[in-house]
Amino acid sequence: MKVIAVANQKGGVGKSTTAAVLAAEMGIREFETLLIDADPQANATEIFLDPGAVQTSLADVIIGGDGRPASSIMDKRVTTEIEHLDIVPATLALANFDREPALSVTKLRSAIRELGDNYDFVFIDTPPNLGLLLTAALTAATHVLIPVQAAPFALTGLNDLLQVIENAKELNESLVVLGAVCTLYDTRTSVSGASFRALMQMLPEKTFETIIHRQTKMEEAPSMHQPIQLYAPTSRGAEQYAALADEVIARLKVGSKQQSRLTVMKGNK
């Protein structure tokens, strides 16, 4: 089971979208996939569910209250429109985790171990800060994927995140940076190209070739509580995330269960 934390302490970089849409892509390819929303803002949850209808939360799993034991993560999973994708939603109550004792950072790892062999992939969306929830996610993960916005000052703070990842190895020696992906790329501006080149220079062996462009369909999809693959399956965004999934699968050396939709599209041209 590959457990991938999608992390960046900067907000608005496409982090939740990347976690949710990659998880959706793996589910569509018939990998058994679980998305864990560990961000109290619950943006990844909203891509699949109406927040007003959410009755369960990761908070129930990793935060004990009133002397009650935390719930099993198995009981907090919710199905999605995608057959092979489940989600453990987030609610604002998850913000209380940062008040938990420091030793609580291992709770998420323990919860994920309960899953056994039920899933091929687990994606964890993380909060946009360097707090206890991020540390818990890094402690539970096998890999980290870093979305980096193609914008001025995008790399500011990236070294801080890499140091946090390095520190997390004290509790999780096997943690590996899977790669960084350039997001919200705007072809109308020269700064986007400059930002991507700077990322390539900073992480030459780790930057994914796939670039995720800024696009209207991607911004519309969450309001319909659908990932881009369901909302606009032939859109540029769906194609780009399919390409990113291809790269992720190749780097992890995971055998594909289903041919890439991107490969099929190219073959039909």
C-alpha positions as CSV (number, residue, x, y, z in Angstrom):
1,M,0.0,0.0,0.0
2,K,1.4,3.4,-1.1
3,V,0.5,6.2,1.3
4,I,1.0,9.6,-0.4
5,A,0.8,12.8,1.6
6,V,0.2,15.8,-0.7
7,A,1.8,18.7,1.1
8,N,2.7,22.4,0.9
9,Q,2.4,24.9,3.7
10,K,1.3,27.6,1.3
11,G,-2.4,27.9,0.6
12,G,-3.9,28.2,-2.8
13,V,-1.4,26.1,-4.7
14,G,-3.8,23.4,-5.9
15,K,-2.9,21.0,-3.1
16,S,-6.4,19.8,-2.3
17,T,-7.3,19.5,-6.0
18,T,-4.1,17.5,-6.7
19,A,-4.8,15.1,-3.8
20,A,-8.5,14.6,-4.7
21,V,-8.1,14.4,-8.5
22,L,-5.1,12.0,-8.3
23,A,-7.1,9.8,-5.9
24,A,-10.0,9.9,-8.4
25,E,-7.7,9.0,-11.3
26,M,-6.4,6.0,-9.4
27,G,-9.9,4.9,-8.6
28,I,-11.0,5.2,-12.2
29,R,-8.1,3.0,-13.1
30,E,-9.5,0.4,-10.7
31,F,-6.8,0.7,-8.0
32,E,-8.5,0.5,-4.6
33,T,-8.0,4.0,-3.3
34,L,-8.7,5.9,-0.1
35,L,-8.6,9.7,0.1
36,I,-8.0,11.0,3.7
37,D,-8.8,14.6,4.1
38,A,-6.5,15.9,6.9
39,D,-7.2,19.6,6.2
40,P,-9.8,21.2,8.5
41,Q,-10.8,23.4,5.5
42,A,-12.2,20.3,3.9
43,N,-11.6,21.4,0.4
44,A,-10.8,17.8,-0.8
45,T,-14.0,16.6,0.9
46,E,-16.0,19.2,-1.0
47,I,-14.9,17.9,-4.3
48,F,-16.8,14.7,-3.7
49,L,-19.4,15.5,-1.0
50,D,-21.8,18.3,0.0
51,P,-20.2,19.7,3.2
52,G,-23.6,20.2,4.7
53,A,-24.3,16.5,4.4
54,V,-21.1,15.2,6.0
55,Q,-21.8,13.4,9.2
56,T,-18.4,11.9,9.9
57,S,-14.8,13.2,10.1
58,L,-11.2,12.2,10.4
59,A,-11.4,14.1,13.7
60,D,-13.5,11.2,15.1
61,V,-10.5,8.9,14.4
62,I,-7.5,10.9,15.7
63,I,-9.0,13.1,18.4
64,G,-10.4,11.4,21.5
65,G,-13.0,13.3,23.4
66,D,-14.9,13.2,26.7
67,G,-12.9,10.1,27.7
68,R,-14.2,8.2,24.7
69,P,-11.7,6.2,22.6
70,A,-11.2,7.4,19.0
71,S,-13.2,5.7,16.3
72,S,-11.9,3.2,13.9
73,I,-11.0,4.6,10.5
74,M,-12.8,1.7,8.9
75,D,-16.1,3.1,10.3
76,K,-15.4,6.6,9.0
77,R,-15.0,5.8,5.3
78,V,-17.6,7.2,2.8
79,T,-18.1,5.9,-0.7
80,T,-17.9,8.2,-3.7
81,E,-19.3,8.2,-7.2
82,I,-16.1,6.4,-8.3
83,E,-16.5,2.7,-7.6
84,H,-12.9,2.1,-6.4
85,L,-12.5,5.3,-4.4
86,D,-13.5,5.9,-0.7
87,I,-13.0,9.1,1.4
88,V,-12.5,9.8,5.0
89,P,-13.9,13.4,5.2
90,A,-12.7,16.3,7.1
91,T,-14.7,18.8,9.2
92,L,-13.6,22.0,11.0
93,A,-13.4,19.9,14.2
94,L,-10.1,18.5,12.9
95,A,-8.5,21.9,13.7
96,N,-8.6,20.8,17.4
97,F,-5.9,18.2,16.6
98,D,-3.2,20.8,17.0
99,R,-4.1,21.0,20.7
100,E,-3.4,17.3,21.2
101,P,-0.2,16.1,22.9
102,A,2.8,15.9,20.7
103,L,2.7,12.1,20.9
104,S,-0.6,12.2,19.0
105,V,1.4,12.5,15.7
106,T,1.4,8.7,15.5
107,K,-2.4,8.3,15.7
108,L,-2.9,8.7,11.9
109,R,-0.2,6.1,11.2
110,S,-1.9,3.7,13.6
111,A,-5.2,4.3,12.0
112,I,-3.9,3.7,8.5
113,R,-2.4,0.4,9.6
114,E,-5.9,-0.8,10.5
115,L,-6.7,-0.7,6.8
116,G,-4.5,-3.7,6.1
117,D,-4.4,-4.7,2.5
118,N,-7.8,-3.1,1.6
119,Y,-6.2,-0.3,-0.6
120,D,-3.5,0.0,-3.2
121,F,-3.2,3.8,-2.6
122,V,-4.0,6.1,0.2
123,F,-3.8,9.9,-0.5
124,I,-3.7,12.3,2.4
125,D,-4.6,16.0,1.8
126,T,-2.7,18.1,4.4
127,P,-3.3,21.6,5.9
128,P,-1.5,24.6,4.5
129,N,0.8,25.0,7.5
130,L,3.6,23.3,9.3
131,G,1.6,22.2,12.3
132,L,0.8,18.9,14.1
133,L,-1.6,17.6,11.4
134,L,1.1,17.9,8.7
135,T,3.6,16.0,10.9
136,A,1.0,13.3,11.6
137,A,0.5,12.9,7.8
138,L,4.2,12.7,7.2
139,T,4.6,10.2,10.0
140,A,1.9,8.0,8.3
141,A,3.1,8.4,4.7
142,T,5.4,6.4,2.5
143,H,5.8,9.2,0.0
144,V,5.3,13.0,-0.2
145,L,4.0,14.8,-3.3
146,I,4.5,18.6,-3.3
147,P,2.3,20.9,-5.5
148,V,4.2,24.1,-6.3
149,Q,2.3,27.0,-7.9
150,A,3.8,28.6,-11.0
151,A,3.9,32.1,-9.4
152,P,6.3,34.7,-7.9
153,F,7.8,33.6,-4.6
154,A,6.4,30.1,-5.1
155,L,9.6,28.5,-4.0
156,T,9.7,30.6,-0.8
157,G,9.4,28.3,2.1
158,L,10.0,25.1,0.0
159,N,13.2,24.6,1.9
160,D,11.3,24.8,5.1
161,L,8.9,22.1,4.0
162,L,11.8,19.9,2.9
163,Q,13.3,20.3,6.3
164,V,10.1,19.3,8.0
165,I,10.0,16.3,5.8
166,E,13.5,15.5,6.7
167,N,12.7,15.9,10.4
168,A,9.7,13.5,10.0
169,K,12.1,10.8,9.1
170,E,13.0,10.5,12.8
171,L,9.6,8.9,13.3
172,N,9.3,7.5,9.7
173,E,12.7,6.4,8.3
174,S,11.2,5.2,5.0
175,L,9.6,8.5,4.0
176,V,10.5,9.5,0.5
177,V,9.8,12.7,-1.6
178,L,8.0,11.3,-4.6
179,G,8.2,14.6,-6.5
180,A,7.1,18.2,-7.0
181,V,4.4,19.1,-9.6
182,C,4.0,22.6,-11.0
183,T,0.4,23.8,-10.7
184,L,-1.8,26.7,-11.7
185,Y,0.5,27.4,-14.7
186,D,-0.7,30.4,-16.7
187,T,0.6,30.5,-20.3
188,R,-0.2,34.2,-20.6
189,T,2.6,35.1,-18.1
190,S,6.3,34.8,-18.4
191,V,6.6,34.3,-14.6
192,S,5.0,30.9,-14.9
193,G,7.7,29.6,-17.2
194,A,10.4,31.1,-15.0
195,S,8.8,29.5,-11.9
196,F,8.8,26.1,-13.5
197,R,12.4,26.4,-14.6
198,A,13.4,27.5,-11.0
199,L,11.6,24.5,-9.6
200,M,13.5,22.2,-12.1
201,Q,16.8,23.8,-10.9
202,M,15.9,23.4,-7.2
203,L,14.6,19.8,-7.5
204,P,16.1,18.5,-10.8
205,E,15.5,14.8,-10.2
206,K,12.2,15.2,-8.4
207,T,10.1,17.6,-10.6
208,F,7.4,15.9,-12.6
209,E,7.4,16.6,-16.3
210,T,3.6,17.1,-16.3
211,I,2.5,20.7,-15.7
212,I,-1.0,21.5,-14.4
213,H,-2.4,24.6,-16.1
214,R,-4.8,27.1,-14.6
215,Q,-8.2,26.5,-16.2
216,T,-11.9,27.4,-15.7
217,K,-13.2,23.8,-15.7
218,M,-10.9,22.9,-12.8
219,E,-12.2,25.8,-10.8
220,E,-15.9,25.0,-11.5
221,A,-15.8,21.3,-10.7
222,P,-15.7,21.6,-6.8
223,S,-19.0,23.5,-6.8
224,M,-20.6,20.5,-8.4
225,H,-19.0,18.1,-5.9
226,Q,-17.3,16.3,-8.7
227,P,-13.6,15.7,-9.6
228,I,-12.6,17.0,-13.1
229,Q,-12.8,13.4,-14.5
230,L,-16.6,13.3,-13.9
231,Y,-17.4,17.0,-14.4
232,A,-15.4,17.5,-17.6
233,P,-13.8,14.2,-18.6
234,T,-12.5,15.5,-22.0
235,S,-11.0,18.7,-20.5
236,R,-7.4,19.7,-20.5
237,G,-7.4,19.3,-16.7
238,A,-8.5,15.7,-16.9
239,E,-5.9,14.9,-19.5
240,Q,-3.1,16.6,-17.4
241,Y,-3.9,14.8,-14.2
242,A,-4.0,11.5,-16.2
243,A,-0.5,12.3,-17.4
244,L,0.6,13.0,-13.8
245,A,-0.9,9.7,-12.6
246,D,1.1,8.0,-15.3
247,E,4.3,9.5,-13.9
248,V,3.3,8.7,-10.3
249,I,2.7,5.1,-11.3
250,A,6.0,4.9,-13.1
251,R,8.0,6.3,-10.2
252,L,6.4,3.9,-7.8
253,K,6.9,1.0,-10.2
254,V,3.3,0.0,-9.8
255,G,1.7,-2.2,-12.5
256,S,-1.2,-0.5,-14.2
257,K,-4.6,-2.2,-13.7
258,Q,-6.1,-0.3,-16.6
259,Q,-4.6,1.4,-19.6
260,S,-4.1,5.1,-19.1
261,R,-6.9,7.2,-20.6
262,L,-4.2,9.5,-21.8
263,T,-2.6,6.7,-23.8
264,V,-6.0,5.8,-25.3
265,M,-6.6,9.4,-26.3
266,K,-3.3,9.6,-28.0
267,G,-3.8,6.3,-29.8
268,N,-7.1,7.6,-31.2
269,K,-5.6,10.7,-32.7
